[in-house]
Amino acid sequence: MTVKTVFSTIAILAALSTPVLADQCQDDIAQIDEALATEELGPDERAQLEDMRNQAVQLCGAGNIQEGLDVTGEAKAMLNIE
């Protein structure tokens, strides 16, 4: 394989994986939204989680999917969401 072929393959695989990760972002945000609507949380915790949720939306929307997933992962851990 040539270097050009390797880089082309990597680019194609990255392009194919992005929609899957974006869907995961949307799924995680939906789970957080549901928990925020149903869980009894203190005002400080709710504000922190809402901020994290909004940050994840911005990151995922800007194409920073992995960073968005990291934020949703932290929020889900705080909410005890698997």
C-alpha positions as CSV (number, residue, x, y, z in Angstrom):
1,M,0.0,0.0,0.0
2,T,1.2,3.5,-0.7
3,V,1.0,6.3,1.8
4,K,-1.7,8.0,-0.3
5,T,-3.8,4.8,-0.1
6,V,-3.4,4.6,3.6
7,F,-4.4,8.2,4.2
8,S,-7.3,7.9,1.8
9,T,-8.5,4.8,3.7
10,I,-8.2,6.6,7.0
11,A,-10.1,9.6,5.7
12,I,-12.9,7.4,4.4
13,L,-13.2,5.5,7.7
14,A,-13.3,8.7,9.7
15,A,-16.0,10.1,7.5
16,L,-18.1,7.0,7.9
17,S,-17.7,6.9,11.7
18,T,-18.7,10.6,12.3
19,P,-22.5,10.0,11.7
20,V,-22.4,7.1,14.2
21,L,-20.8,9.3,16.8
22,A,-23.1,12.2,16.0
23,D,-26.1,9.8,16.6
24,Q,-24.5,8.8,19.9
25,C,-24.3,12.5,20.9
26,Q,-28.0,12.9,20.1
27,D,-28.9,9.8,22.1
28,D,-26.8,10.9,25.1
29,I,-28.3,14.4,25.1
30,A,-31.8,12.9,24.9
31,Q,-31.1,10.7,27.9
32,I,-29.8,13.7,29.8
33,D,-32.9,15.7,28.9
34,E,-35.1,12.9,30.1
35,A,-33.2,12.7,33.4
36,L,-33.3,16.5,33.9
37,A,-37.1,16.4,33.4
38,T,-37.7,13.6,35.8
39,E,-35.0,13.6,38.5
40,E,-35.1,15.6,41.7
41,L,-31.9,17.6,41.7
42,G,-30.6,20.4,43.8
43,P,-30.5,23.8,42.1
44,D,-26.6,23.8,41.8
45,E,-26.5,20.3,40.4
46,R,-29.3,21.0,37.9
47,A,-27.5,24.2,36.8
48,Q,-24.2,22.3,36.4
49,L,-25.9,19.4,34.4
50,E,-27.8,21.9,32.2
51,D,-24.6,23.7,31.5
52,M,-22.9,20.4,30.6
53,R,-25.8,19.4,28.4
54,N,-25.6,22.8,26.5
55,Q,-21.9,22.5,26.2
56,A,-22.3,19.0,24.6
57,V,-24.9,20.3,22.2
58,Q,-22.5,23.1,21.1
59,L,-19.5,20.7,20.8
60,C,-21.4,18.1,18.8
61,G,-23.0,20.7,16.6
62,A,-19.5,22.1,15.8
63,G,-18.2,18.7,14.9
64,N,-16.2,18.1,18.0
65,I,-18.1,14.9,18.6
66,Q,-15.6,13.1,20.9
67,E,-15.4,16.2,23.1
68,G,-19.2,16.3,23.2
69,L,-19.3,12.6,24.1
70,D,-16.8,13.2,26.9
71,V,-19.1,15.9,28.4
72,T,-22.2,13.8,28.0
73,G,-20.4,10.9,29.6
74,E,-19.6,13.0,32.7
75,A,-23.2,14.2,32.9
76,K,-24.5,10.7,32.5
77,A,-22.2,9.5,35.3
78,M,-23.5,12.2,37.6
79,L,-27.1,11.1,36.8
80,N,-26.3,7.4,37.1
81,I,-27.2,6.7,33.5
82,E,-25.6,3.7,32.0
